[in-house]
Amino acid sequence: MKVLVLEDQGTASNYLIKYISEKAGHEPVLARSIKDGESILEESLGEEYLKIDCIIADINMPADGLKPEEKKISELGKFAGWLWLSRHVFVREEFEYLSLRTIIYSIYVDDLRNSELGVELKGILQVHKQPARGGIRKLHRCLDEIAKQVARSKSYAPKEG
């Protein structure tokens, strides 16, 4: 399963990439910014081997790539990753499947849930990064569940040829 990791912090992204590839057995693709994430998703269009199956996103990102009005409500970037996903990715027909294959992995999960933007989280898996809250174990369970969804969807996909 190909996993887009939206994470701008070096230490956290290095850990996630290693964990996803070595422990969970998936293929991570790192995006250190919203613009990187956009580029990766655009490149994936039309190329099955590049298709992103899942997104793990930190929501606290620089707001570059957002519209000025979105930057204002991002709370200085605290919710920028979520705004990009909900208003730029999930709304596109070719990427709407990702809304049910996304994991918000952030220390700001509770803040987002309790904000005005929290009503948009329906169906989105949310994992708190804090180790004391079981973050990595829950992340692993969420990845396993999404991997099962991806496997089911690929087994039902019509064969070409």
C-alpha positions in Angstrom: 0.0 0.0 0.0 1.4 3.4 -1.0 1.1 5.9 1.9 1.4 9.7 1.5 3.0 11.1 4.7 2.3 14.8 5.1 4.7 15.8 7.8 7.0 18.8 7.9 9.1 18.0 11.0 12.3 16.1 10.1 12.5 13.8 13.2 8.8 12.9 13.1 8.8 12.3 9.4 11.9 10.2 9.5 10.4 8.1 12.2 7.1 7.7 10.4 8.8 6.8 7.1 10.9 4.1 8.8 7.9 2.8 10.8 5.6 2.6 7.7 8.2 0.8 5.6 9.9 -1.5 8.1 7.2 -2.3 10.7 4.0 -1.9 8.8 5.3 -3.1 5.5 3.9 -0.3 3.3 5.5 2.1 0.8 5.8 5.6 2.3 5.9 8.8 0.1 7.0 11.8 2.1 5.5 15.3 1.5 7.2 17.9 3.7 4.7 20.6 2.7 1.3 21.1 1.3 2.8 22.0 -2.1 4.8 18.7 -2.0 1.6 16.9 -1.3 -0.2 18.5 -4.2 2.6 17.6 -6.5 2.7 14.0 -5.4 -1.1 13.6 -5.8 -1.0 15.3 -9.2 1.8 12.9 -10.4 -0.3 9.9 -9.2 -3.1 10.6 -11.6 -3.4 8.2 -14.4 -0.5 6.0 -13.2 -1.7 3.1 -11.2 1.8 2.3 -9.8 2.0 5.9 -8.4 -1.6 5.9 -7.0 -1.7 6.9 -3.3 -3.8 4.5 -1.2 -3.7 6.2 2.1 -2.7 9.5 3.7 -1.2 10.1 7.1 -1.2 13.8 7.8 0.0 16.1 10.5 -2.3 19.0 10.5 0.1 21.6 11.9 1.9 22.7 8.7 3.1 26.0 7.1 0.0 27.4 5.3 1.8 27.8 2.0 -0.5 26.6 -0.7 -3.7 27.7 1.0 -5.9 30.5 -0.1 -5.6 33.8 2.0 -9.0 33.2 3.6 -8.0 29.6 4.5 -4.7 30.9 6.0 -6.7 33.1 8.3 -8.7 30.2 9.8 -5.7 27.9 10.0 -4.8 29.3 13.4 -1.3 30.2 12.3 -0.9 26.9 10.5 -2.2 24.7 13.3 -4.9 23.3 11.0 -3.3 24.0 7.6 -2.9 20.3 6.8 -6.6 19.6 7.5 -7.7 22.6 5.5 -5.7 21.5 2.5 -7.1 17.9 2.8 -10.7 18.9 3.3 -10.9 21.8 0.8 -8.4 20.8 -1.9 -8.0 17.1 -1.9 -11.3 15.4 -0.8 -13.4 17.7 -2.9 -11.8 16.4 -6.1 -13.6 13.5 -7.7 -10.4 11.7 -8.4 -9.2 11.9 -4.8 -12.5 11.6 -2.8 -11.8 7.9 -2.0 -8.9 9.2 0.2 -11.3 10.8 2.6 -12.0 7.3 4.1 -8.4 6.4 3.9 -6.8 9.3 5.8 -5.4 9.3 9.3 -4.9 12.6 11.1 -1.8 12.0 13.2 -1.1 15.1 15.3 -0.8 16.5 18.8 -3.6 18.9 17.7 -6.3 16.3 17.1 -8.3 17.3 20.1 -8.0 21.0 19.2 -9.3 20.3 15.7 -12.1 18.1 16.9 -13.2 20.9 19.3 -12.9 23.7 16.7 -15.5 24.8 14.1 -13.6 22.7 11.6 -14.3 19.6 13.7 -17.7 18.9 12.1 -15.9 18.1 8.9 -14.0 15.1 10.5 -16.8 12.6 10.0 -15.3 9.3 8.9 -11.7 10.5 9.2 -9.4 8.5 11.5 -7.7 10.5 14.2 -4.7 9.5 16.2 -3.0 11.6 18.8 0.8 11.6 18.4 1.6 11.5 22.1 3.1 8.1 23.0 1.3 8.1 26.4 -2.0 8.1 24.5 -1.0 4.9 22.5 -0.4 6.9 19.3 1.8 4.5 17.4 -0.2 1.4 18.3 -3.4 3.1 17.2 -1.7 4.3 14.0 -0.7 0.7 13.3 -4.3 -0.5 13.8 -5.6 2.2 11.5 -3.1 1.4 8.8 -4.0 -2.3 9.0 -7.7 -1.4 8.6 -7.1 0.8 5.6 -4.8 -1.8 4.1 -7.7 -4.3 4.3 -10.0 -1.7 2.6 -7.4 -1.2 -0.2 -7.0 -5.0 -0.7 -10.8 -5.4 -0.9 -11.1 -2.6 -3.4 -8.3 -4.0 -5.6 -9.8 -7.5 -5.6 -13.1 -6.0 -6.8 -11.6 -3.8 -9.4 -12.3 -4.9 -13.0 -9.3 -6.5 -14.7 -8.1 -4.8 -17.9 -7.2 -6.8 -20.9 
